[in-house]
Amino acid sequence: MSRTIPTINTQRLTLRAMRSEDFARFAEIWATPEVVSQITGKPRSKALSWDSFLRNAGHWQISGFGQWAIQPRDMAQMAGQTGFFFGSRDLGSDFDTYPEAGWVLAPEAQGRGLGLEAVQAAHDWFDRVIAGRTVCIITPENINSLRIAATLGYEELREVEMGGDVVRLMTRKGPPV
């Protein structure tokens, strides 16, 4: 099965397929404590980043959707990732059966509205091409991500404990009307 990963251009960035030369930057982003502090709590090793990097590429092949590299026009390297995936997290059929949205942005790209621009573009594509309910996981302390999720129409499903931390499971029935 072969699937083409679409390229999405917005005013200030491009969402594109991750390329092999992106791996060093991908690993660097996921090893940055201030990036992961409100996601996993601890930086990823290079080996775990490699597994995740390959999983992102394979997800497009299996599911027809996945995550894009976020490439701001004013930066030479990718600045993060956004998109959708099946996490198989064993959080219940009201969560695990739906595509999970995710987004990560390097510190130097934060605070400029690029995260919302990227996540909105990804959701616009999803709503046109795949459509349907999506879910996401956000820590209650991650105010910026909660703001992005609310803008896109996500609502709280419930709070659960994951890895010793409380996280908020959120759901979106489709594009806001």
C-alpha angles and dihedrals in degrees: 000000000000124000129182116225108225122231115225122197124198131175095278108015150028126230106210143160115283112251130206090253089060093066098089091052092043090053091045092053092049091047092055110106095211090053097051098034092095097032113046099349095233136060118260123243117239089252093055090046090053091053090050092045091054092044089055091054093046094048091068090053095050103035107024090239137064143133129318131209111247108229114185112206091233096052129075095214137042112279099201144311140268137177142085139302144159107253099186088210098157092238096136138281091279088064113020096053093062131071111265118224119217139176136182128179129188115243095249090058096048126100095037101089092254093123093057091043092052096043092046091052091049092050092047088055092046092050091052100040109027105011128185140079122342131185137202141187121226131169112239089239094057096093095169093054092044088053092051091048092050091049089055093049102259117154129194115268097179144303120258137174117253121177091344094309131101113240132182117237110209133188136201120196093202137294116344113256 
